[in-house]
Amino acid sequence: MKNFTQTLCLFLLAAVNLFAQQEKGIIGTTNWLNNWTEFRPNHVDYGEPTQILSGNISQDTKLYKKDTYLLLGSVFVTEGATLTIEPGTVILGDFKTNGTLVVSKGSKIVADGMETDPIIFSSNRSVKKEGDWGGVFILGDAPINKFGNGSSVNYGLRPTSFEYINYGGENVESDSGIFRYVRIEFAGRRTKEFGFFNGLTLAGVGNKTVVENIMVSYCEGNAFSVIGGEFNMTQMVSFRSSSDDYKFNYGAQCHITNSLAIRSPYVSGADGSRCMYVASYEDKNEVDLTKKGTVVKAENLTLVNVSDNLASDIEVGLVKEALYIAQHASLEMSKSVISGFNPAVILDDHITINNKNLDRIKFSEMYFNNCNGNIFTEHNSNNEDLENWYGNRAFFNVYSKGSDSETFIDLANSKRPDFRLRINKIYASNAD
């Protein structure tokens, strides 16, 4: 009986520890990064293209795994057509012509890969680098907050009709298809006039669109750019992007869960970059403030800055904040991990610190680890009001100074890292 009781106690302890491990940051009883992600894409040879994609795809088309496709210039899916991509298919963006795929409003993409057979967008260069090609645009007719409820993506794209780069409308249930188990590598081409492309741009995308298990790695622009629309994102991964990992703007209504951003202080744009940027506009004069501003709900995110010497990198200015929240935008973040930043969060200096505004910016059940400060207002080193507010025990936020090796299961594995929290490494505290 005694042995049975001891065994039962050990089982219960293990179960409690497993639950404690999974409650903050990315979750999963196993490492869901396995099988479909690739953290060393510059070591992978995808072979030579056997088929070319160019111009407009104006009728239903299917791409097959047996072929390797080259995106030659700007390729548009138009006229309500559906582009279906078989699991395991490889599509290479052409360096010379800035290969780019645009799924126009009213058309669809069904890129439904598998955990063991993801769909891959990459560079056609033998030695691949950030910004080798454009990226992927998915455009829908869900609402945005600009005047007229519509806009366009320019970036120097040359469609045969201007309508192919339009997005936005009034259809919250807009369906742009399925984008699941997809990798996008070495995208984010820089253009002289329009700046950087993004790895994946989701503009005016509606809630019938499926966006799951997508990895953007080594992107010169933003990894994920969400412009307006209303939809869910789950199990996203941004790895070593030079610009922001996740950018939400222009009235985006987005629920992002169980997702990851891995930053390096040695990979950043000239203006610095963050894991997440939440705003409702770039220019206040182009939006209708009577419409919904950007609202992001984020649960079980892990935002981590992987540094060989964090204190030194902070001192020389290589590390910025993980999150930036602009005026008139809302963020509700819970059960998430922010580790290794300077500081964790910055609020735009136009945000007045009062109950009304802080009710729109919520942090609860968070794990702030090894950050040089937690939540600050831009250009203001005195964050006593914010510390008192978010440090209240009612929010259940936790603060720690653990090293990466103590905090995460296995960051040292370059092929299959595991960014879940280690068992028994969350200590209840409400102070630095």
N, C-alpha and C positions, 0 to 999 in steps of 0.2 A: 504493500500500500504506500509505503514511504517513497519507493522508487517511482511509482506511478505519479504521486503528487509532485515529485521533483521534475519528472518529465513534462507534466502538464504545465508547471510554472515556467520551465524553459521555453515551451512552445508559445505560451502567452506572451512572454517577454520578447521573443523573436517577432511575434505578430505585431506587438506594440511598436517595436523598433522599426519594422518595415513600414508601418503606417506613418511614423514620425518622419522617416526619410522621404516619403512620397508627398507629404502635405504641402511643401513649399518648393518653388522652382519647377522645372520640368518633371513630369510624373510618368510613371510606368513601372510595372513589376519587373520588366526587362528593359534593356536599353533600346529604345525605338529608333536610335540612330543607326543601328546595325543594318546591314544588307543593302540599303538603298542610297546612303550618303557616300561622299568621297571627299576626304580631307587632303588628298594629294593629287588633284586633277592634272597637275603639270607632269605627272609621271605616267599618265594614261595616253596610249596611242589609239585613236579612234579610226585610223585608216583614212583612205582617200575617198572623196565623194563619188558616188556612182550615179546620182541624179541631181538635177538643178531645179531649184524653186526660184521663180522670178515673176515680177509683174503682179497681176491680179489673179487670185483664185476665186472665181465667180460661180463655180458649181461644186457640189459636194465632192470632196476628194479625200482619199485615204493614203497615208504614208505607212510603209511597211518596214518591219525590223530588218528584213533581208537587204535593204538598201541603206546607204548613207547619203544624206541630202545636204546640199549646199544652198544656203540663203544668199542669193545674189542680189545685192541692193535691197531696197525696201519692198517687201512682199506683203500684199494686202489680201485678207480674206473678206470678200465683199458680196453684195447682192443677196444677203441672207443665206449664204452658203455655210456648210459645216465642214471644217477641216478635222478629220479623225486621224489620230496618230497611234499606231500600234505600240504596245509595251515593248521596251527595249530599243526603240528607234533612236538613231543618232542624227541630229540636225546641226550642221556647222555653219556659223556665221562667217561670211567672207570678210577678210580684213580689208582688202583693197576697196571694196564697194560699200563698206559699212553695212553688212547684212543685218536685216532687222525684220521681225515678223509683227504685223499689225492685224489684230482681229477687229474689224470694223463693227460699229454699232449695228445691231440687227443680225449679225453673223455669229457663228459659234466655233469654239475649239473644243474638241473632245480628246484631250491628252490625258488618258486614264492609264497611267503606268501601274506597275506592281512593285511591292516591296522588294521582290527578288529580281525585278526587271524594270527599272525606272527608265523614263524617257529623258534623253540628255540633249541639251543645247550647249554647244561649246564653240571654241575658236578653231579655225581651219589652219592656223599657223603651226609649224613644227615646234617652235619655241613659243609657248603661249604666255601672254601677259595680260594684266588688267586693261580693260578698255580696247580689246582687239576688235570687237564688233558692237553692234547697237544694243539689242535686247528684245524683249517681248512686250507688246502692248495689247491689253484686252480692254476694249471700249464698249460701254453699255449705255442704256438710256434711263438709269436711275438718277434721282435728284442730286444736284450740287447746289452750292449756295451763291454762285455767281449770278449777276443780273441776267435775266433771260433764260436761266436754268440750262444753259448749254455753253460749250466752249470747244476748243480744239487742241490737239497736241501737235506742235510744230516740229521742233528739233531738226528742221531742214529736210523732213520727209517730202517726197515728191509724188503724191497720189495723182491718179488721172482725174479724180474728182475730189473736191474739197470735203465732201460729205464723208469720205472714208476716214478722215482723221477727227471727225466730230464725236463728242460724247456728252452725256447728260440728258435728262428729260424728266418725266414724271412717273416712271414705272419702277416702283420700289422692287417689284418681283421680276425685274429684268433677268433674263437667263442667257449668259454668255457661254455656257457649257460646263466642262469639267477640266480642272487642272490639278492633277493629283499624282504623287510620286514622280516629280519632275526635278531635274537638276539644271541650273543655268550657271555657266562658268565663263569667266573672263569677259563679261559684257561691260557695258557702260562707256561706250566710245565718247570721246570729247570732241565737240564741234566748236569751231572758232566763234560762230555767231550765237549758237543756242546752248552752249555749255554741255554738260554731261548727260548722256542717256542713262536710264536706270536699268537694272537687271530685269525687273518685272514691274510694269506700270499697270495699275488697275484703276481705270477712270470711269466713273459712273456705273460701276458694276452693281448688279442687283442681287437680292438674296436667294434667287434660284440658282445662282452660280456656285459651283463647288470648288473651293480653294483649300487644298490639304496637302501636307507632306511635300513641301517645296524647299529646295536648298539653293540659295544663291551664294556663290563663292567667288572671291577675287574679282569683285566688281569695282570699276573705277568710279561710277556714280552711286546713287542710292541703291541698295539691294532691292528693297520693296518700296514703291511709291504708290500710296493710296490717295486718289483724288476724288472726293465726294463718294457717292454710292452708299450702299448699305448691304453688308454681307459678313460672313464669319470666316476666320482664318484659324487653322489649327495645325500644329506640328510644323511650323515654319522654322527654317534655319538660315541665318546669315553668318557667313564665315569670311573674315579678313576683307571686308569691304572698305574701300578708301573713303567713301562718304557715309551718310547715315544708313543704318541698318533698316529701320522702319520709319518712313515719313508719312504722316497722315495730315491731310489738308483739305480745304475747300468744302467743308461740311460733311466729311466722311463720318459715317455711322458704322463703326466696326467693332466686332467682338473677336479678340485674338486670344487664343488659349494654347497652353502647353507648347511654347515656342522658345527659341533660343537665338541669342546674338552673341557672337564671339569676336571681340575686338582685340587688336594688337596696337600698342603704342607706336610701333614702328611702321604701321601702314595707315596713313591718314592723308586726306586732302590738305591743300594749303591753308584752308580756313578751319581746319579741324573737323571732327565728325563725332557723332553720338550714336548710341544704340537706338534711341527713339526721339523723334521730333514731332510734337503735336501742335498743330496750328489750325486756324480757321481761314487764313488768307495770307498772302504775301503783301498785297496792296489793298488796304481797307476800302479804297474807292471802287474796287471792282466787284465787291460782294454786297448782297442784300442782307443786312443784319437782322431783318425780320424773319429770315429763314434759319433753319437749324444750323448752328455752328458745329464744328467737329466734336464728336463724342466718341471716345475710345474706352472700351471696357477690356481690361487685360488681366487674365488669370493664369497663374502658374507659368510665368516667364522666368527665364534665367538669362541675365544680362551680365556678362563677365568680360573683364579686361585681363588678358593673359600677358603677364610681364615677367621678365627675368629679374628685374630689380625695380619694384614699383616705386619705392621712395625716391630713387634717383630719377626715374622717368617722370614723376610728378614734378620734381624740382626743376628739371630742364624744360618743362612745359609740354611734354608729349602726351599727357593724359588730360582729358576733359571730363565733363559730366556725362553720366549715362543717359539722362533724360532732360529734354528742354520742353517746357510747356509755355506756349504763347498766350497772349490775351484773347479772350472770347472762346477759348478751347476748353474742353472738359476731359479729364482722365480719371478713371476709377481703376486702380490697380490693387490686386490682392494676391496673397499667397505666392509672391514672387521673390526672386533673389537678385540683388544688385551687388556685385563684388568687384572691387578694385578700381574705383573711379575718383575723380577730383572735381567736385564732390559727387554724390549720387544723383541729385536732382537740382535743376535750376529753374526757377519761375521767372518769366519775363518781368522786367522792372515796371511795366505798365499795369501789372496785376496788383491791385490794392489788397493788402492783407486784412481781410475781414471775414466774418462768418459766411457771408453770401458766396464769396469767391472760393473759400476753402471747402465749402460744401460741393463745389464742382471739381475739386482736385483732391481725390481721396486715396490714401495709402493705408491698407489694413492687412494685418497678418503677414507683414513683409519681413525679409531677412536682409538687412543692410550689413555687408561684410567688407572689412578692410578698405573702407572709403575714407578719403580725406575730407570729412564732413558729410552731412547727410542731405538736408534740404535747405536751399538758400534762395533768396531773391537775387537776381542778376545785379552785379555791381554793389552789393551790400554784404559786408562781411559779418554783420550782426544778424544772426538767424534765431535769436532767443525766442521770439514769438512762434516761429515755425517749429522749433524743437519742442516747445511746450505743448503745442497743438498736436503734432503727430507723435510725440513721445507719451501722450496720455495712454494709460493702461487699457483704456477702452478700445484702442486700435490694435492692440496685441502685436505691435511691431517689435522686432528683435534686432539688437545691434551686436556685432562681433568683430574681432580682429584676427580671424584665423587665416592661415596661409591657404593657397589653392590646394595643396596636397592634403591638408587636413579637412578642407571644406567639401571637395568634390571627390567622387569615387575614383576617377582616373583621367586626369587631363594630360598625362605624359604619353599616353598611347596615341601616336601620330596617325595611325590608321583607323582605329576604332575607339576614340575617346568617349568617356562617359561623364556627362556633366550633371548627373543627378547628385543630390546632396548625400554625404556619407551618413550612415546611421550614427545617432547619438552626437551629432555635431551642431545641433541647434540648442543654444542655451538661452533661457528666458532672461531678458534684460530690457530695460527701457532707457538706458543711458549708454554713452560711449564708453 
